């Protein structure tokens, strides 16, 4: 069913577009309450979307949380191990434009619900795959990526429709806090379940239950229709003017006839392109760190004699627990700090957002480089600098999304988010886990097999992330040169 993008009702009656009628023609009581209190209704919707985002990223990072066990179970090299996350991300990014089109054309609640149901079912099924069917396990990760794409593409646009620019940054910050929280919980859940049950596969049997709860909440609390707010709609809401779709034919155009034009317009938007390239560098770094850091820390501790090599039935998962905690803490602090810095500095400098992103990327790259260099001698210093590196990376998540939402016209936002996901993953975290693994394999092949070179190969491979981070900061600096003009153009 197509969602209504036309201006068919008076702004004061907007609430009538939310919810579905009961069989007798009346609205159910819960919807009636939400209509009488739009603010409560909106925040209930955001709460459900945040819970779904939490589950989304828990599923995303279950594999890195028990990577040592999976690598040993399937008897994988570093290159084949990195392929797990690469296949997941490739499927995720290829599905994103499709869901961007669907989100601009059809009912978004139905698409979100189908995505949650699909990825939860596949995750549960993957826990029963045996060691002789590695390719099926890889395929299952790709299917989970497709389900995740439906959520990440559409959920932010619903938030954008519910809140105006002043509140939108704050609400998006809350939504994106669940990226690091979910990621960290993924590590901790995977490691905790493996340790408590003695079988790493139980980690894949928890999130499907959470997905079922999220689907139920989505059905009960999220309206069947959420009215799309175009720039013209906001202007008409202020003036109180009533116009129909026929009177404003450019407002009520289908995505089928305008999608190519939208893509062409986005490519010409310098702020969108440059900030997307900066986000790509962020994705490259976070993808590599998220996949390999617990394993790298384990190898560093083995070299220092802190822990023995993983030879027993179940590998030591303490690094996943610690790294998960660091990811949660630094993610929350970073996103809050980024949103607050954006709110304050935007008042005195219209270029504040891209400058914040550029500065944080440069500092993050430096911290990550130091963390890699001290890993062979001082593991505590490594954890500290990794924490600072993740902190400054997290500063950018909500800010980058808000940049997109105010330099792109509302009618093109789902498509813009989908294209940004495609670009950032295609050149970012789709390849970085596999690239790090392949480089590590190549270094090990040129040297005598040993625990020392197992560590060194991963250390040398990781250095590329620091340099990519510097390039990301440069792209955000370029964004600052164009952002004022592109923002005015979007407002027009």
N, C-alpha and C positions, 0 to 999 in steps of 0.2 A: 504494500500500500504506500502510495506516495505521500510524503509529508507536505503540508501546505506551506509554500514559500510566498504566497501572495498576501497583499494587505487587504484582507476581506472583512475585517472587523474593526470596530473602534478601539483605540488603545485601552480605554477604560474597561473594556470587556475582554481583555486579553486572557484573563483567567479561564474563560470558557473553552479555550483551546486545549486545556490540560485535562487529562483523565478521560475515561470512557464511560458512556452511559450504561446504567444497569438495564436489565431486561424490561423493567416497567417504565423506562424512560427517565428515571431519576438518577442522580449521581449517588454513589455510595458515600457513607458518612465520612470515611477517612479522607476522600477526595474533597468533600464539601468543607471539611475543616481546613484542608490545605489551601483551598480557594479563598477562604476567608482570611487566611494568614499566609500570603505569598512568600514572606521571608522564611517561615518555618518550612514550607513546602520545598523551597529552593535548597535549604541546608540539609533537608532529609535526602534529597536527590544527590547532593554532593557527598554526603556520608556513605551512601550506597556505592557511588562511583569510586570513592577512596578505598573502600573495602575490596572492591573488585581489582583496583590497581595494586593493592597489597598482595593479593593472591597471584596476580599476573606475574609479579616480579619474584615472588617466592618460587614459583614454578621455573622461572628463568634461571635461577641460581642454585637449584638443587644439585645439578650435576657438578659444578665447581666445588660445592661443599663436601662432596665425597669422591673427588677426582682420583685420589690415590687408590681407593677401593675399586672404582670402575676401571682404571687403567690396569690394575692387576687382574681383575676378574676376566676382562676380555683380552688380556695380554697385548696391550697396545704400546706403540712407540709414541714419542711426544707429538709427532706430526698427525698420526691418526687420532690421538686424544683431542688435539685442537680442532679436528674436523667436526667433532660433536657440536661445539658451539657455533662453528662456521655454518654448518647446515641449518641449524636452528635460525640463525640470523638471516641467512639468505632467503629462506622461506618466509620469514617475517617481513623482510623488506619488499620481496616480490608481491606479497599479498597486500601490502599497505596501499598502493595506488588503487587496487580493485575495491578495497573497503572505503577508500576516500571517495570514489565515485558512488558507491552504494550509499554511503553516509549522506552525500549531497542529494541523493535521489529518492531514497526509500526510508521507511520507518527505522529510526536509529535504535530504539528500544529492542526491537526484534533482532536486529543484527548483533547487539551486545549480548543478549541472552543466548543466541545460537553460538556465539564465540566462546562464552564461558562453558556451556555444556560440552562443546566439542573438545576444547583443550583439556578439560577435567577428565573426560572419558579416555582420551589418548594417554594422559599421564598415568592414570590407573592401569591401563593395559600394558604400558611399558615396564611395569614392575614385575611382570611375569615372563619376560624375555630371558632365554637361557644364554650361556656364554658362547654357544656356537652360532648365535644369530646376531652378531654385531651389526650387520647391515640393517636389520629390522629395527634395532635400537636407534641407529642413526636416523632412519626414516621416521620413527616415532617423535624424535626431537624436532624434525622438520615440520611435522603436522602440528605439534604444540605451538611452534612459531607462527603458523598460519592463524590459529585461534587467537593468539596474543595480539596479532596485528589488528584484528577487528576492534579490540578494546582500545589500544593505544591511539588509533587513528580517530575514533569517533568520540570517546569520552571527553577530551578537552573542548571540543566544539560545543557540546551540551553546556558545559560550564560557561563558555563564552556567551552563549545565548541567555543564560540566566542572570548574569551580572554585568553591570557597566564597568568601564575601564578602571575607575577608582578602586572598586572592591575586587575586580577580577584578578589583579595581581596577587592579592592576599589569598584568595580562594585557590588560585592555581598553585601558589606556594604550598598550601596545605595538601593539594592533590599530589604534587610532585615530591613532597616529603616521603610519600609512600614508595617512591622508587628506591631510595637507599634503605628505608626501613624494610621493605619487602625483600630487597637484595640481601641485606644482612640476616633477616629471618630465614631466608633460603639456606644460607650457609649453616646457621645455627640449628635449624630444623633438621637438615640432612645429617649433620654430624651428631646431633643429639639422638635422633632415631636410630642411626647406625650403631651408636654406642650402647643405647638402652636395650635394643632388640638383638644385637649381634648380627644383623643382616641389613646391609645398606639399602636393599630394595624397599624396605618399609618406608623410607623417606618419600617414595613416590605414591604412597597410599593415604597420605594425610590431606594434601591439598585438594584432591577430588571431593572430599567431604566439605571442605570450606567453600569450594566452588558451588556445590549444591545449595549451601546456605545463601551465597551471594546471588544465585539465580532466583531463589525464592524472594529475597528482599527486592530484587530488581522488578519482579512481577508485581509485588504488593505495593511498593512505595514510589516507583518511578512512573510518572504519567505516560500514557501511551503516545501522546503527541507533545512535543515541546516546540513552541513556535520559534522559527528562525528569525533572528533580528538582523536585517540588512541596514546599511547606512541610511537608506531612505526611510526605513521604518523608525529609526531612532529620531530622525528629524521630524517626522510626522507626529511621533508621540509627544514631542515637545510642543508643537504648534496645535495639536488636537485636530488636525485635518484628517478627513476620511477620504481615501481614494481606493478604488478597486484595482484589481490586477489588470483589467482592460484599459483603465486610464493611465497606468504606468506599465506598459508592456515589457520594458527592459528589466523590471523587477521580477517578473514571473516568467523566467526562461528556464527551460529544462536543462539538466546537466548534459544530456545527450548532444544538444546543439551548441553548447557553449564550452564544453570541457577543453577542447583543443585551443580555443581562444584564451581560456583561463591559464592554461599551461604556458602559452606564448607570453602572456602578460607577466606571469611570475618570473620567467626567465629574464625579462628585461628589468625586473626590480632588483637593483644592485644591493640594497640592504638585505633582502631575502636571500639572495645568492651568497653573499659574503658571510652572513651570519650562519647560513646552512653549512658552509665550508668550515667555519669555526666549530660548529657542532659536530661535524664529521671528525675533526681532530679529537674532540672530547670523546666521541664514541670509540675511536680507535684505541685511545689510552684506557678508557674504562673497560672496554671489551677484553683487552689483554690482561689488565690487572685482575678483573673479575674471574677470569678463567684460570690464570696461572699463579697468582700470588700465594695462595695457601701452599701449593706444591713447591714453589720457590723458597718459601720460608722453611718448609720441612727440609729441603736439601741444604739450606744454609745451616740449619741446626745440626744436621748429620755431619757436615764438614767440621763444625766446631765441637763435635762430640757431645752435644747436649741431648740428642735423642738417637736411638739406633736406627738403621735402615728398616724400611717396611718389609719384613719377611714373615710376620705372623699372619694369622687368619684375618684380623681386622686392623687396619692401619691407624696410626695415631691421628686423631681428628681435632686436637687442641688448637692448631693453627686456624682451622676453619671457624671454630667458635670465637677465637680472639678477633680474627679478621672480620667476621660477621658483626661482632659488637662494635668494632671500629667503624665499619661501614654505616651502621645505624646511627651512631653518635655523631660522626662527622657529617653525615648526610643531613640530619635534622638541623644541626648548627649552621651548616653551610647554606642550606636553602633559606632558612630564616634570616641569616645575615645578608644574603644576596637580595632578598626581597626588601629588607629594611634599608639597605644601602641604596637600592634603586629608588625607593619611595622618597628618601631624603635628598639624594643628590640630583634626582630628576627635576626638583624644584629650582635648582640653581644652574643646571647644565642640561640642555636638551640631548646631549650626546652621552649622558651618564651611563646608560645601560651597556652599550658596546664597550665603553672604556672600563667598566667594572669587569666585564667578561675577559677583556684582553689582559688586564692586570692579574686577575686570578689565574689565568692560564699560564702566564710567565712564572708566577710564584710556584704553582703546582709542578711545572716541569722541573724547576730547580730542586724542589723537595724530593721528587721521585728519583732524580739522578743521584742525589746524596744518599738516599735510602739504599739504592743498589750498590753503591761503592762501599758502604760500611757493613754490608750484610755478612761478609766473610769474617769479620772480627768482632762485631758488637750487635747482637740481635735486638737488644732493647732500643738502641738508636735507630735501627731499621724500622721497628714498629712505630716509633715516634714520627719519623719523617714520612712514612707511608700515611700516617694519620693526617699530617698537615697537607700532604699531596691530595688526598681524597677530600679534605675539607675545602680546599680552594677549587677543586673541580666541581664540588656540589654547589658552590655559590652560583653557578651559571644556569642550572637547570630551569628554574622558573623564569629567570630573566630572559633567556633565549626564546622561550615560548612566547613570552609577552611581547618581545620585539616582533615576532611573526604576526601576532594578533593585531598590532597597531600599524604595521606597514603593509598589510594585505587587507583588501576589502572583505567584509564579513561573508559575502556570497562565495568567496573563493577559499575560505579558511580550511575546510575539510580537505580540499585538493592540495592546498599549500602544505598542510601538515603531512599528508600522505607523501608528497614529493620530497619533503625534508627528511622523512623517515627513510625513503628509498635511497636518497643520496648519502645520508649520514651512515647508513648501515652498509651500503654497497662499497664505499670507500673507507669505511671505518671499522666497526666491530664485526662485520661479516668476515673480513679477512685477517684481522690482527691476531686472533687466537691461533689460527692455522699457520700464519706467517711466523709467529714466535716459535711454534712447535717445529716447523720445517727448518728454520735457522738453527735451532737447538740440535736437531738431528744432524745437520750438516757439520756443525762444530764437533759434535761427539764422534762423527765418522772419521774425522781427520786426526783424532787423538786416541791415545790408549784408553780403553774403557775403564773408568774408575769413578768413585763417588765424587772426587774433586772435579773432574771434567763434566760430570752430570750437573753439578752446581754451576760451574763456570759457563757452560753452554747456555743455561737459562739466564744467567746474569748478563752476558754479552748480548743475548737476544733482546732483553728488556730495555737496553739502552736506547733503542730506536723510539720507544715511547716518549722519552724526554724530548727528543728532537721534534717529534710530531706535535707535542704540546706547544713548543715554541712557534711552529707554523700556525697552529690554531690561534694563538694570541695575535699573530700578525693579521689574520683574516678578520678578527674582531676589530682591530684598529682600522682596517679598511672600511668596515661597516659604519664606523663613526663619521666618515666623510660623506656618506650618502643618506644617513638616517633621517635627518630633518626634512629633506625634500621628499623622500618617499612617504614619510608619515603624513605630510600635508596632502600629497597626491591621494593616499588612501582615504583621508577624511573628505576630500572632494568627491 
